[in-house]
Amino acid sequence: MTALAVEKLSVRYGAVEAVRELSLEVKPGRIVGLIGPNGAGKSSTLHAIMGAAPITGGDVRLDGRSLVGRRPEDIARRGVALVPEGRRIFGELTVDENLRLGLAARRTRANGNGLARAYELFPVLRDFRSRHAGALSGGQQQQLAIARALAAEPGVLLLDEPSLGLAPKIVDVVFEALMQIRDSGLAVLLVEQRAQRTVALADESHVLANGQLRITLGPKDAGDTDRLVSAYLA
């Protein structure tokens, strides 16, 4: 069971400060949402956690151990998996081959059930396991991207806009899968454009604007549109 802690994290690209002293914690069996307008620093936060963005202050800890300064592949092998925006699956490889690539990031203590779990969570992938991933629909490719991350049996799952460009029915499939992933004990940090739905799903949701945390909301706040809008415009 893995916990992720971000403490006063700052990220800067040249003269642009993308994230400013952000603090949050993601515990096992919980989903934490990260929402806010475009350019708020959400994706930069995920990339910084994975060691792929320039951290200029603060700390990122996994089970109490700092990840700052470690390479992305080292962070992945410690149990953090990122599902990036845009899926980034390998279209020329089959579904099964894509999933097996996820095994490369397994921790040594992983139990080897990653592929079985991925197929159980997304049955359509089992049906198309021999099909080239590039021939899948957008929704099926998104399911494959999440399943590939899960194949590594991570303790922490980071997702960047998993519902982007998906039909409403497929969004339902993705959000249902996220609930099952949470129930399995993973810690999930979810960056999403669907603010109200994220607030309703997550155990807590942080609203970012201009790289700073503006407000933290719980599921009961999902229907409070005025509060959510005011946080976005703050």
C-alpha positions in Angstrom: 0.0 0.0 0.0 1.7 3.2 -1.2 1.1 6.8 -0.2 2.2 9.9 -2.2 2.9 13.2 -0.6 3.6 16.5 -2.4 4.9 19.3 -0.2 5.3 22.9 -1.3 6.1 21.8 -4.8 7.2 24.5 -7.2 7.8 24.0 -10.9 9.3 26.6 -13.3 9.9 26.6 -17.0 12.3 29.5 -17.7 10.6 32.6 -16.5 7.2 30.9 -16.1 6.3 29.5 -12.7 3.9 26.7 -13.5 3.3 25.4 -10.0 3.6 27.4 -6.8 4.2 25.7 -3.4 1.5 23.1 -4.0 0.9 20.6 -1.2 -1.4 17.5 -1.4 -1.5 13.9 -0.3 -2.8 10.8 -1.9 -3.4 7.8 0.4 -4.0 4.2 -0.6 -7.6 3.4 -1.6 -8.4 7.1 -2.4 -8.9 9.3 -5.4 -7.7 12.9 -5.3 -8.8 15.1 -8.1 -6.8 18.0 -9.5 -9.0 20.4 -11.5 -8.8 23.9 -12.8 -8.6 26.0 -16.0 -6.1 25.4 -18.8 -2.6 26.4 -17.8 -3.3 26.0 -14.1 -0.4 23.7 -13.5 -2.2 20.4 -13.3 -0.2 18.5 -15.9 3.0 20.1 -14.7 2.3 18.7 -11.3 2.0 15.1 -12.7 5.1 15.5 -14.7 7.1 16.8 -11.7 6.0 13.8 -9.7 7.3 11.6 -12.4 10.6 13.4 -12.6 9.9 14.9 -16.0 9.5 18.6 -15.1 11.9 21.0 -13.4 11.2 21.1 -9.7 12.5 24.4 -8.2 11.3 23.9 -4.7 9.5 21.5 -2.3 9.5 17.8 -2.2 7.7 14.7 -3.6 7.7 11.7 -1.3 6.7 8.1 -1.9 6.2 6.2 1.4 8.3 8.9 3.0 11.2 8.7 0.6 11.9 11.7 -1.7 11.6 11.2 -5.5 13.2 14.5 -6.3 16.2 14.1 -8.6 15.3 10.6 -9.7 14.8 9.6 -13.3 11.3 8.8 -14.5 12.1 5.2 -15.1 13.3 4.9 -11.5 10.2 6.5 -10.2 8.1 4.1 -12.3 9.9 1.1 -10.8 9.2 2.4 -7.4 5.5 2.1 -8.0 4.3 5.3 -9.7 2.5 5.0 -13.1 1.4 7.8 -15.3 -1.3 7.6 -18.0 -0.4 10.7 -20.1 -2.8 13.0 -21.9 -3.2 11.8 -25.5 -2.8 8.0 -24.6 0.5 7.5 -26.4 0.0 3.9 -27.1 2.0 2.1 -29.8 -0.3 1.8 -32.7 1.8 -0.7 -34.7 1.9 -3.1 -31.8 -1.0 -5.4 -30.7 -3.1 -4.7 -27.6 -1.3 -7.6 -25.8 2.1 -6.3 -26.8 1.3 -2.8 -25.5 0.2 -4.3 -22.2 3.3 -6.4 -21.9 5.4 -3.2 -22.3 3.8 -2.1 -19.0 5.4 -5.1 -17.3 8.9 -3.5 -17.8 8.1 -1.1 -15.0 7.0 -3.7 -12.4 8.4 -3.5 -9.0 10.3 -6.6 -7.8 7.6 -7.3 -5.2 4.8 -7.2 -7.8 2.8 -10.4 -7.9 2.6 -10.9 -11.6 -1.2 -10.5 -11.9 -1.0 -7.2 -13.8 -2.1 -8.5 -17.2 -5.0 -10.5 -15.8 -6.2 -7.5 -13.8 -6.0 -5.3 -16.8 -8.1 -7.6 -18.9 -10.6 -8.1 -16.1 -11.0 -4.4 -15.7 -11.4 -3.7 -19.5 -12.9 -6.9 -21.1 -13.0 -5.2 -24.6 -9.2 -5.4 -24.6 -9.3 -9.2 -24.1 -11.6 -9.4 -27.1 -9.1 -7.4 -29.2 -5.9 -8.6 -27.7 -4.4 -9.6 -31.1 -5.5 -6.4 -32.9 -3.1 -3.6 -33.6 -3.7 -0.8 -31.1 -3.9 1.8 -33.9 -7.0 0.1 -35.2 -8.9 0.6 -31.9 -11.4 3.4 -31.3 -10.3 6.4 -29.2 -12.2 5.0 -26.2 -10.6 1.6 -26.6 -7.2 3.2 -26.8 -7.8 5.1 -23.6 -8.8 1.9 -21.9 -5.6 0.4 -23.2 -3.5 3.3 -21.9 -4.9 2.8 -18.4 -4.6 -0.9 -18.6 -0.9 -0.7 -19.6 -0.2 1.5 -16.6 -1.9 -1.0 -14.4 0.0 -3.9 -15.8 3.1 -2.6 -13.9 1.1 -3.1 -10.7 1.8 0.3 -9.3 0.9 1.6 -5.9 0.1 5.1 -7.2 -1.7 5.9 -10.5 -1.5 9.3 -12.1 -4.0 10.1 -14.8 -3.9 13.2 -17.1 -7.3 14.0 -18.7 -8.5 10.4 -19.2 -11.9 11.4 -20.5 -10.6 13.9 -23.1 -12.3 13.4 -26.4 -14.4 10.4 -25.3 -18.0 9.7 -26.0 -20.2 9.9 -22.8 -20.8 6.2 -22.7 -17.0 5.6 -22.7 -16.5 8.2 -20.1 -18.9 6.2 -17.9 -16.7 3.1 -18.5 -13.5 5.0 -17.5 -15.0 6.5 -14.3 -16.4 3.1 -13.3 -13.0 1.6 -13.8 -11.5 4.3 -11.6 -13.8 3.4 -8.8 -12.7 -0.2 -9.0 -9.1 0.8 -9.1 -9.6 2.8 -5.9 -11.4 -0.1 -4.3 -8.4 -2.3 -5.1 -6.3 -0.1 -2.8 -4.3 2.1 -5.2 -3.7 5.7 -4.6 -5.0 7.7 -7.6 -4.3 11.3 -8.6 -6.7 12.4 -11.3 -6.3 15.4 -13.5 -9.6 16.0 -15.3 -11.5 18.5 -17.4 -14.9 17.3 -16.2 -14.9 19.3 -12.9 -18.2 18.4 -11.4 -17.9 14.7 -12.2 -14.4 14.6 -10.8 -15.6 16.3 -7.6 -18.4 13.8 -7.3 -16.0 10.8 -7.8 -13.0 11.8 -5.9 -12.5 11.6 -2.1 -11.3 15.2 -2.4 -10.6 17.6 -5.2 -8.1 20.5 -5.3 -8.8 23.4 -7.6 -5.7 25.0 -9.1 -5.5 28.4 -10.8 -2.3 30.1 -11.9 -0.3 27.3 -10.3 -1.7 27.7 -6.8 -4.3 25.7 -4.8 -7.4 27.8 -4.5 -9.9 25.5 -2.7 -10.4 21.9 -1.8 -13.8 20.3 -2.4 -15.5 17.1 -1.3 -18.1 14.9 -3.1 -20.9 16.8 -1.4 -19.8 20.0 -3.2 -20.3 18.5 -6.7 -23.7 20.2 -7.0 -22.4 23.6 -5.8 -21.8 25.2 -9.2 -21.4 28.7 -7.9 -18.6 27.7 -5.5 -16.8 25.8 -8.3 -17.1 28.6 -10.8 -15.8 31.1 -8.2 -12.8 28.9 -7.5 -12.0 28.8 -11.2 -12.2 32.5 -11.6 -10.3 33.4 -8.4 
